Amino acid sequence: MAAPFDLKDDGVVVIIGTGAGGGVLANELAQKGISVVALEAGGRYLPEDYVNDEWESFGQLAWLDPRSTSGDWRVAKDFSGLPAWIVKAVGGTTTHWAGASLRFQPHEWKAKTTYGEVAGASLLDWPIDAEEMAPYYDKAEEKLRVTRTGDRPGLPGNNNYKVFEAGAKALGYEKVHSGNMAINSVDGDERPACQQLGFCFQGCKFGAKWSSAYTDIPRGEATGNLEVRERAHALRIEHGPDGRVNGVVYADADGNEHKQMARVVCVAGNSYESPRLLLNSASSMYPDGLANSSGQVGRNYMRHLTGSVYGIFDKPVKMWRGTTMAGIMQDEARHDPSRGFVGGYELETLSLGLPFMAAFLDPGSWGREFTTALDHYENMAGMWIVGEDMPQESNRVTLNTDLTDQFGMPVANVHYSDHENDRAMRAHAYDRGQAMYDAVGATRTLPTPPYPSTHNLGTNRMSQNASDGVVNRNGRAHDVENLFVSDGSQFTTGAAENPTLTIVALAIRQADHIAQEMNAGTL
Amino acid sequence: MSETEDKRGLTRRALLSRTIAAAGSFIIGGGFLAARDAAWATELSALQPRTMATLVQMARDIYPHDQIGDAHYVTAVKSYDAADQAEGIEAGIAELDAAAQAMGHQSYLDIGWERDRVDVLRSIEESDFFQRVRGGLVTGLYNQKAVWPVFGYEGESYSHGGYIDQGFNDIAWI
């Protein structure tokens, strides 16, 4: 049967979300001849629709449905209703991401073994490893056309990168380059080479950056096996008396409820919405929520260490020109407890336009200490810290029953507090980042607090034992044999690397698994 | 003169003669606010002129950029000059003036030094009114495209094909 599919068609795989996880999984399954209905809460925006204006684009793409926050993270104070900067649209946050595409380091798949017992952290080894993931990383890098992999050259460094590179090299750092980016450095796969627009976060208007919105999604649709239902907001997953899930209830653009029957359900709504959906799907058989017999749904929320450093110089930098994430320093990504913490971090260039710089440089601050920094915006260089934060059981997504969304469903409350290891790592990263800029003549440096999260991980973590997590080594729920988690929420630990490449590799791998099981009649 | 008088015929001299603002860079007439040098002027529909003048001074003291003219601060807070906003703003400015008086000043606008005005603002910075004004300024001021050139920010490059041929890597001093 070809798309579109009937609501009563119980032979389809229903995927909730169309970003790096769901969008890739949808296409991979469709290419294998499997019928897929992808439910996407947002609308469809393509490069011609993207707006190169920060606030206008934010209004177009960002997920702005209500959420609440708690915990000691500063985001809960400064952005109490906006814990994440992620996207509600076909393609999900692959429209917004900067494109950094890094493999986990081998030891990061085995965080508990490598780091040992860390008090207060709920570290666990992934049930999979670097060797098993290597071929899927190869496929992911080909799909995304990652620079400096295969025969693809790196991107040229922009002004912001040149300052960053000079500072890093002045300190003796060696692993410094313009990144492994899912941004075309040469034309290919129907995407042009990067034109250095400077608005990677707002959706790439040239389509040089990979996004599932204009690659995997339309290619999946072209097979006739994939139907993407836009503005279809999943409300709950339902199951039969046998405990197997049998469909997804969603609200359409007019708020009317429908149920799409399903043979298999894959949840890929980001680390907030995926656990929220499972928790909102509680039933008499699953009173604590779907796939939650372990009590682990929503727990171990991770967001990467993050934080930024901006440097002000006595001459112009014009950091906004060109790719937002234009280069990386990886020497500190190693695990080296002599620095006073376990795990490591990457430093990557970052720039914000003036409007977002005003919003994020030091949220809530005012007066001349703040405005004299902005006065020298033209002379600023910027970098972002991406480090491994410790999973903690108490950092979690729960249902806030006092606050409901436009469909009357309880919203996600996101609770996060830094672990001691996180604070030690961030202090180290601020120090090194400031030293890099100082080494090339900064007159002032600004260690900037974390923004609302884009790297949202954990909350449905993968575990060997059913009691330790939510899904198994294939992303399948321990409790429900035809329910999968396909996004970053299945991350057991966060590693130091930007997560998208790993989400994509896991989705390709999961598609192989689902197809195999369906063909074998075991799913 | 009454507030309903047709303002179209007012000359700058006439305005000057009716100045009621004691300090700051404003000339205030009925329902009307203008720069001392007549560089800009704005008509008010809901707020009292002195309230607006105080609000503009407050905006500048919260996010002071000496190279940005008052007109942009007026633009940044102009949305408060609306029927559904006026009551809260009038009350907030009254609160601000009360805080100034508690520190020995006649009113907020009468304070000559920025540092003394900042002390007053610090005393109310946890208030809903202060946070509302400050929060609104983040977009109200910095999202005005007209102020971007003051900071050197060039904004979008798509309309000229990206920065690839427009200096994305032209830094020469590093």
Interface residues (C-beta under 8 A of the other chain):
Chain A: N52 D53 E54 W55 P156 G157 N158 N159 K162 V163 A166 C194 Q195 Q196 L197 G198 F199 K205 F206 K315 P316 V317 K318 W320 R321 G322 G353 L354 P355 M357 A358 A359 G364 W366 G367 R368 F370 T371 L374 D375 Y377 E378 V440
Chain B: D61 I62 Y63 P64 H65 Q67 V118 E125 R134 V138 T139 L141 Y142 N143 W148 F151 G152 Y153 E154 G155 E156 S157 Y158 G161 G162 Y163 I164 Q166 G167 F168 N169 D170 I171 W173 I174
